[in-house]
């Protein structure tokens, strides 16, 4: 069965947008064989990528281990997908590092521990030449940040790439595709029942605002209507340790200094607005 994939509601957390959501092509794709590239898993096992995929439906994402903006969200997304798959057999989640020089098995293993990955979820790295082949098949440019897509890609039981989602889709939509419940779904607001992970310790001392900003105090956050882990949504991930704004691909969070906040900014669907002193 060819899998089609899914669309996404807007993202918001603590009354502010987390990501810029854009559709960079989604839906079914002409089946294309996944390249016969050797990869190393987060457990140190070496295997050909088609062997890892063959015989089961898989959801594939690309991650950048140094990323503090999109990648925690992607990890939280797959964690929430897992919570919906139950004991279903022959399903897989695959996270592929786009920075093989730093995406070592040890660092990938830490990424997996942080997101409480189950055995059906595997993180892998390939050497640069092999990674280029993989990215081309999935329609991505070569390397970060351009190759760091926030879409989810699907492969069938024959290890063919067959479809993709929009940027950061809902976990329910990804899970339903893997479970074969739907072939195409529209926009829908589905709440997650998954519990958030424990918050990180604050990365610098300060008052209550700092505790919230750096993730030491749990603040409920939702992405497309789904509850996401606190460490994935703390303000500092996107706005930076010095509140300067961290650029990640097409996403450019605003700096949180007085000059930026009090300067009138254009808003989608409304007049320019700004904070008062």
C-alpha positions as CSV (number, residue, x, y, z in Angstrom):
1,X,0.0,0.0,0.0
2,X,1.3,3.4,-0.9
3,X,1.3,5.7,2.1
4,X,0.2,9.2,1.8
5,X,1.0,11.6,4.6
6,X,-0.2,14.4,6.6
7,X,-0.8,18.0,7.3
8,X,-0.2,20.1,10.4
9,X,-1.8,22.6,12.6
10,X,0.0,25.7,13.6
11,X,2.5,25.5,16.5
12,X,2.2,27.4,19.7
13,X,3.7,27.3,23.2
14,X,3.3,29.7,26.1
15,X,1.4,32.0,23.8
16,X,4.2,32.3,21.3
17,X,4.9,30.4,18.0
18,X,7.5,27.7,18.2
19,X,8.3,27.1,14.6
20,X,7.5,28.6,11.2
21,X,5.3,26.0,9.6
22,X,5.7,25.7,5.8
23,X,4.6,23.0,3.3
24,X,7.6,22.0,1.3
25,X,5.8,19.3,-0.6
26,X,3.8,16.5,1.1
27,X,1.8,13.4,0.2
28,X,2.6,10.3,-1.8
29,X,5.8,10.0,-3.8
30,X,6.7,7.8,-6.7
31,X,8.3,4.8,-5.0
32,X,12.1,5.0,-4.9
33,X,14.4,2.4,-3.5
34,X,16.4,3.4,-0.4
35,X,20.1,3.4,-1.4
36,X,22.1,0.3,-0.3
37,X,24.3,2.4,2.0
38,X,26.0,1.0,5.2
39,X,24.9,2.8,8.3
40,X,25.9,2.5,12.0
41,X,23.2,2.4,14.6
42,X,23.2,4.2,18.0
43,X,24.1,0.8,19.5
44,X,27.2,0.5,17.2
45,X,25.7,-2.1,14.9
46,X,26.7,-1.8,11.2
47,X,23.9,-2.7,8.7
48,X,22.8,-1.8,5.2
49,X,19.9,0.8,5.4
50,X,17.5,-1.3,3.2
51,X,18.1,-4.3,5.5
52,X,17.1,-2.1,8.5
53,X,13.9,-1.1,6.7
54,X,12.8,-4.2,4.7
55,X,9.8,-6.2,6.0
56,X,8.2,-3.3,7.9
57,X,6.7,0.1,7.4
58,X,8.9,2.9,8.7
59,X,8.8,6.6,9.5
60,X,12.1,8.3,8.8
61,X,13.3,11.7,10.1
62,X,16.6,13.6,9.7
63,X,18.3,15.0,12.8
64,X,21.3,17.2,13.6
65,X,22.7,16.3,17.0
66,X,23.9,19.8,17.8
67,X,20.5,21.3,17.0
68,X,18.7,22.8,20.1
69,X,15.6,24.0,18.2
70,X,14.0,21.5,15.8
71,X,15.6,18.3,17.0
72,X,14.2,18.2,20.5
73,X,10.8,18.7,18.9
74,X,11.5,15.9,16.4
75,X,12.6,13.6,19.3
76,X,9.4,14.5,21.2
77,X,7.4,13.8,18.0
78,X,8.7,10.3,17.6
79,X,8.3,9.7,21.4
80,X,4.6,10.6,21.0
81,X,4.3,8.4,17.9
82,X,5.6,5.5,19.8
83,X,3.0,6.0,22.6
84,X,0.3,5.4,19.9
85,X,1.7,2.3,18.3
86,X,1.2,-0.1,21.2
87,X,2.3,-3.7,20.5
88,X,1.9,-3.5,16.7
89,X,4.5,-5.5,14.8
90,X,6.7,-4.7,11.8
91,X,6.8,-1.0,12.3
92,X,9.9,1.2,12.7
93,X,11.0,4.7,13.5
94,X,14.4,5.8,12.0
95,X,16.3,8.9,12.9
96,X,19.2,9.7,10.4
97,X,22.0,12.0,11.4
98,X,22.8,14.7,8.9
99,X,26.1,15.6,10.5
100,X,28.0,12.3,10.5
101,X,31.2,13.9,11.8
102,X,29.5,14.7,15.1
103,X,26.6,12.3,15.0
104,X,28.6,9.5,16.6
105,X,26.9,6.3,17.9
106,X,27.5,7.6,21.4
107,X,25.8,11.0,20.8
108,X,23.0,9.3,19.0
109,X,22.5,6.9,21.9
110,X,22.3,10.0,24.2
111,X,19.6,11.5,21.9
112,X,17.7,8.2,22.2
113,X,18.0,8.0,26.0
114,X,16.8,11.6,26.3
115,X,13.6,10.7,24.4
116,X,13.0,7.3,26.0
117,X,13.2,5.4,22.8
118,X,11.9,1.9,22.5
119,X,13.6,-1.0,20.6
120,X,11.5,-0.2,17.4
121,X,13.2,3.2,17.2
122,X,16.7,3.3,15.7
123,X,19.1,6.3,15.2
124,X,21.8,5.9,12.5
125,X,24.7,7.7,10.9
126,X,26.3,7.1,7.5
127,X,29.6,8.3,6.1
128,X,29.3,11.6,4.1
129,X,29.2,10.0,0.6
130,X,26.5,7.5,1.7
131,X,24.5,10.3,3.4
132,X,24.5,12.3,0.2
133,X,22.9,9.3,-1.6
134,X,20.3,8.9,1.1
135,X,19.4,12.6,1.1
136,X,19.0,12.7,-2.7
137,X,16.5,9.8,-2.6
138,X,14.4,11.6,0.0
139,X,14.5,14.8,-2.0
140,X,16.7,16.7,0.4
141,X,19.8,18.9,-0.2
142,X,23.2,17.8,1.0
143,X,23.8,18.4,4.6
144,X,22.8,20.7,7.5
145,X,21.0,22.9,7.8
146,X,19.4,22.5,4.4
147,X,19.3,18.7,4.6
148,X,17.8,19.0,8.1
149,X,14.2,18.6,7.0
150,X,11.5,18.7,9.8
151,X,9.3,16.5,7.7
152,X,8.7,12.8,8.3
153,X,9.2,10.4,5.4
154,X,7.7,7.0,4.9
155,X,9.1,3.7,3.5
156,X,7.1,0.6,2.6
157,X,7.9,-3.1,3.4
158,X,10.1,-3.3,0.3
159,X,12.4,-0.4,1.6
160,X,11.0,2.1,-1.0
161,X,10.5,5.7,-0.1
162,X,6.8,6.3,-0.7
163,X,5.6,9.5,1.0
164,X,6.3,12.5,3.2
165,X,4.5,14.8,5.6
166,X,4.5,18.6,6.1
167,X,6.9,20.1,8.5
168,X,6.6,18.6,12.1
169,X,3.4,16.7,11.6
170,X,1.1,15.5,14.4
171,X,2.1,12.3,16.1
172,X,-1.4,10.8,15.6
173,X,-1.1,11.2,11.9
174,X,2.3,9.6,11.7
175,X,1.1,6.7,13.9
176,X,-2.1,6.1,11.9
177,X,-0.1,5.9,8.7
178,X,2.2,3.3,10.1
179,X,-0.7,1.4,11.5
180,X,-2.4,1.5,8.0
181,X,-5.5,3.2,9.4
182,X,-5.6,6.0,6.9
183,X,-4.0,6.9,3.5
184,X,-4.6,10.6,3.6
185,X,-5.8,12.8,6.5
186,X,-6.7,16.4,6.7
187,X,-6.0,19.0,9.4
188,X,-7.3,18.0,12.8
189,X,-6.7,18.9,16.4
190,X,-5.8,15.8,18.4
191,X,-4.6,16.1,22.0
192,X,-1.8,13.9,23.2
193,X,-2.2,11.7,26.3
194,X,1.5,11.2,26.6
195,X,3.0,12.5,29.8
196,X,5.7,15.2,29.4
197,X,9.3,14.3,30.2
198,X,10.9,15.7,33.4
199,X,12.1,19.3,33.0
200,X,15.8,20.0,32.7
201,X,17.7,21.8,35.4
202,X,18.0,25.5,34.8
203,X,21.1,26.4,32.8
204,X,21.6,29.6,34.7
205,X,20.2,30.9,38.1
206,X,17.6,33.6,38.4
207,X,14.1,34.4,39.2
208,X,10.9,32.6,38.2
209,X,11.1,33.9,34.7
210,X,14.6,32.4,34.2
211,X,13.4,29.1,35.6
212,X,10.6,29.0,32.9
213,X,12.9,30.3,30.2
214,X,15.6,27.7,30.7
215,X,13.1,24.8,31.3
216,X,13.6,24.2,35.0
217,X,9.9,24.9,35.7
218,X,7.5,22.9,33.7
219,X,5.2,25.0,31.5
220,X,2.6,23.2,29.4
221,X,3.3,23.6,25.7
222,X,1.5,22.3,22.6
223,X,2.6,21.7,19.1
224,X,-0.4,21.2,16.7
225,X,-2.6,20.5,19.7
226,X,-0.2,17.9,21.1
227,X,1.5,18.1,24.5
228,X,5.3,18.0,24.0
229,X,8.1,17.4,26.4
230,X,9.3,20.4,28.5
231,X,12.9,20.1,27.4
232,X,11.7,20.3,23.8
233,X,9.7,23.5,24.3
234,X,11.7,25.6,26.8
235,X,12.1,29.2,25.5
236,X,16.0,29.0,25.4
237,X,16.0,26.2,22.8
238,X,14.8,28.7,20.1
239,X,15.5,32.1,21.6
240,X,19.0,31.2,22.8
241,X,20.9,31.3,26.1
242,X,21.5,35.1,25.7
243,X,18.0,35.6,24.2
244,X,19.5,36.5,20.9
245,X,17.4,34.1,18.7
246,X,18.8,30.9,17.2
247,X,18.6,30.5,13.5
248,X,17.7,26.9,12.4
249,X,17.1,26.5,8.6
250,X,14.2,28.7,7.7
251,X,13.1,29.3,11.3
252,X,14.4,32.5,12.8
253,X,13.0,33.2,16.3
254,X,13.1,36.8,17.3
255,X,15.6,38.1,19.8
256,X,14.1,38.9,23.2
257,X,15.8,42.2,24.0
258,X,14.0,45.4,24.7
259,X,14.8,47.1,21.4
260,X,13.4,44.1,19.4
261,X,10.3,43.6,21.5
262,X,9.2,47.3,21.5
263,X,9.8,47.8,17.8
264,X,6.6,47.3,15.7
265,X,6.7,44.0,13.9
266,X,4.4,42.9,11.0
267,X,2.0,40.2,12.0
268,X,0.3,37.7,9.6
269,X,-3.3,38.7,9.2
270,X,-3.1,41.9,11.2
271,X,-1.4,45.3,11.7
272,X,2.1,45.6,13.1
273,X,2.2,45.3,16.8
274,X,4.8,45.6,19.6
275,X,5.2,45.3,23.4
276,X,4.9,48.5,25.5
277,X,7.6,49.5,27.9
